[in-house]
Amino acid sequence: MRVSKSWLIPLGLVDDVIAAPIVLGGLAASCFPAKDETGSRAGTKVSQIALIGLLLFVVSPVSLHLNRIVCWEAVFMLIAISRPLLGERQTPIDRPGKIFCCYMVASALLSLFAGHSWKGVLAELTPALEMFLCFRLGACLELNDGTKQRWMRWILIMVSLRSAWQIVAVILGINIIPPIYDAEHELKAVVSIGGFDFERLIDPIAGLFVPISATFLLFDMQDRWAKVALAACLAVCILGFTRSEWIGSALCVILLAWHSGRSRKLIKWASLSAASLTLLISLTPNLCEAVSTRLVDYTAQQMFDPHDELQQLRFLELGTALKAFESAPGFGIGLGSGLDTPVLTDEGWVFVIIHNSFANMLASIGLVGVGLMLYVVWKAWRVFARSYRNKNAFVLAGFLALIWYGTFMAFQPIYSVYHLPVIVGFLYGMGLSGGARPIGEMHPAAFAGPES
């Protein structure tokens, strides 16, 4: 149903007058220190409830049906309540991370003064802030191994429910494209398999948990729910036909094989997965044809024989980003600039937002900002290389989540992040928060352990 044009201005005023102060207030409360912050034991219970509530909210089925503004409000407020968990623990990522976030905030403020849309500015600012703040929360969290595993179990349960609901929605013919993705851009992602039409399941949360679930399964951690989450998330990824998710998941599985040191078990699970996939293809040959067409044929056509400018978009938008970068190479053109590419189609000219988030970032924050970001990434790699000597599952899961997120965002616009940085930052930080011994040495009795 279309909204009458006469209502567009009032609805816009509601967002700007009512929603903007709440969102910006929550963001400010998230970033500034808690007033009586005395370490991780100040307001521990309430803050821990807020933090696990934040993680469960981001991966829950509920967040699939909330628009971007509501999700921003919920995430910022929950991060703000979790702030007292921050303690004195420091990591090598903290200082470069703070510098990069300060640079992003300064760029955001200048962009707002320049008249850029506050929604566009926040869409490009929040991933960096969410990842750093949740990384700090994860790194400072004082939980024993059993409590960490209980938290992870609830997260995997919620991810399984989210994925299962999307599969049910496909069967029932319910449009499941979340408002957080489709709030400002009309999207028609209909797939037809053997005469059955459905909306593509565009859910990067499911894609992100493919390598995360596989890691915990490989390390004999959360075995039951890791299996359920992995199967459900793989199904959503297949039905989503999103190539960036497939590429990110395949890359992470390769890295998991390289770093886990558990080749026998990985071969066993890979063989089982291959047999299941073969059975699925034999039962639904139309699905195999659709996947092949999307992954191979359509990709080759885009690269070598595009039929129109819309299929050339991935290359055209690089030129758009480069022109914008050349106009302000040092500090960029600012966040929320609404950079898009004009494309001529059969229906006329359309303006498509930049899909490569890193190209958009280069244009928005310039060489200085990108240089700071790369320094943070380099520090994160150094920390992983040192911390993973004991083969800790949380460390590896956090590292693979970071790799998956980077791969996904290389092919997707910034507004499709779905608050993925909350999970990525938290997992990476929690892996560094005290896992001194390999997860594989844990005994099931650890589940009953008290909080430290």
Buried (B, 14 or more C-beta within 10 A) or exposed (E): EEEEEEEEEEEEEEBEEEBBEBBBBBBEBBBEEBEEBEBBEBBBEEBBEBBBBBBBBBBBBBBBEBBBBBBBBBBBBBBBBBBBBBBEBEBEBBEBBEEBBEBBBEBBBBBBEEEBBBBBBBBBBBBBBBBBBBBBBBBBBBBBBBBBBBBBBBBBBBBBBBBBBBBEBBEEEEEBBBBBBBBBEEEEBEBEBEEEEBBBBBBBBBBBBBBBBBBBBBBBBBEEBBBBBBBBBBBBBBBBBBBBBBBBBEBBBEBBBEBBEBEEEBEEBBEEBEEEEEEEBEEBEEBBBBBEEBBEEBEEEBEEEBEEBBBBBBEBBBEBBEEBBEEBEEBBBBBBBEBBBEBEEEEEEBEBBBBBBBBBBBBBBBBBBBEBBEBBBEBBEEBBEEBBEEBBBBBBBBBBBBBBBBBBBBBBBBBBBBBBBBBBBBBBBBBBBBBEEBBBEBEEEBEEBEEE
